[in-house]
Amino acid sequence: MDSDLRLAAVWALGELGRSHDFRDRADAGHGLAGFADMREAVGPLLELVLDPRDTFVTRATAEALLRRMDKAGLTIVASALAAADSNHSDWIGTAVVDVFSIFSVDRDNALQLCEEMSQDAADPMAQGAGLLHEILAAINPVLRPA
């Protein structure tokens, strides 16, 4: 893995995320989600999930992070939920439902990760993980193991 190239990609996508065009920002969020495990990507991703100009960017970025189905993506979404206003929370919730309403195993794994992340009640991310857990718990997935 070439860390210099990965860092350059994060930097370039971060620049795209500052565009005036909402489509550029949504594309940046989608692309940056692939780098959510890098600390340099966390700040730009949080800004895009909480985009003040267009909730399409919020939804696209949150969905891309959630589709990772891992702790890195869920942590950023939980952190965003902790700071989100009601409008952004609604769009993040829509992304959660879109991603986790098909396979129960995916939803169950996400629930487990949120339980682990919500242990420290003083941490805002943990509070967001609790909110994310509530959204996930309300989902009745379509497909369950036989």
N, C-alpha and C positions, 0 to 999 in steps of 0.2 A: 504494500500500500504506500503510495507516494503522498506523504503528509503535506508537502508543499503544494502539490496540485489540488489536493482537497481544500486546503486553506484558501487558495486562489479562487476556487469555485465558490466557496462560501462568501468570500469578499465580493465577487462579481454578482452573485445572486442578491447579496445584501444591498448592493448599489441599485440593482433592478427593483428591489423592494421599496426604494425611495422615489420611484417614478410617479409622475402625476397621473398616469393612466392606470386605472384599476385593474386592467387586464395584465399589465406588466407586474403589478404587485401580487396578483393572484398566482401568476406563473412563478414568481420568485418564491412565494410561500410553498407552492407545490414542489419546486426544485430543492429548496432549503430543507424540507422535511426529510429528505434522504440523508442529511447531515446532522440530524437532531442530536446525535450522540456526541457532537463536537461542541465544546463550551462556547466557541466563537459564533455558533449558529443560534444559540438560545435567545439572546437579546433580539436579534432581527426577527426571529420566529414569533416571539411574544408580541412584538410591535405589529406584526402582520395579522396575528389572530385577533388583536384588539384594534385593528385598523379603524381610525376615526372617520374616514371618508367614505368607506363602502363596505357593507357587511358581506358582499360577495367574496371579498378578500378574506374576511373572517371565516366564512364557511369553507372555502376552498383550502385554506391553510390548515384549519382544524381537521378537515376530512383527511388530508394527506398525512398529517401527523398520526391520526388515529389508525389509518390503514397500515402503519408500521407494526401495529399490534405488539408494541414493546413498552418497556418502562420509560425510555427516553421520550417517546412521543406522548405518552399519557402524562408524564410529569409536566411537559410544557403546556398541554391542554389544561391540566389541573391548575397550574399557576395562573393561566389566563382566566379561568373561571373564577378564581379567588379575587381577581381585580376587575372583572367584567361588570358592565352595567346590565340592566335587564334585557336590552335589545341584543347585545353581543351574546349574553348567556343563552338567549333563545336560539340564535343561529348556531352556537356551539352545540347546544342540545340537539338541534336538527342534524348536525353532522354526526353526532354520537349515534342517534337512532339509525341514520342511513348506513353507517358502517357496521353496527353490531346487531342489527335486527334479523340477520339471516342465520348464522350458525351459532348455536347455543354454546359450543365449546369456546369460540372466540369471546363471546360476551362473558362467560364464566371466568376465563383467564384474566380478562380486563377487570372484572370484579375483584378477583384475588389480588391483583397488583394494586388496585385502589385501596383495598383494606390495609395492605402493607404500607402504602404511602401516607395513609391518614392517621398514623399512630401519634405523631407529635402535634397535639392540639394547638400549640402556640405558633406553629409554622403556617404561614398563609397558604403555601402549596398544599399542606396537609388538609387545610380547610377546603381548598378547591378539590382535592381528591375525594373528600367526603361528598361534595356536591356532585362530582362525576359519578361516584358510586350510586347515589340516589337516582340519577338519570339511567344508568345501566340497569339497576335493579327493577326499574319500571318497564323494561323492554321484555317482550315475550317473543323470543326468536322463532323463526319459521321452521328451521331444521334442527332436529335433536338426534343424538346417537340412537341407533336401533337397539 
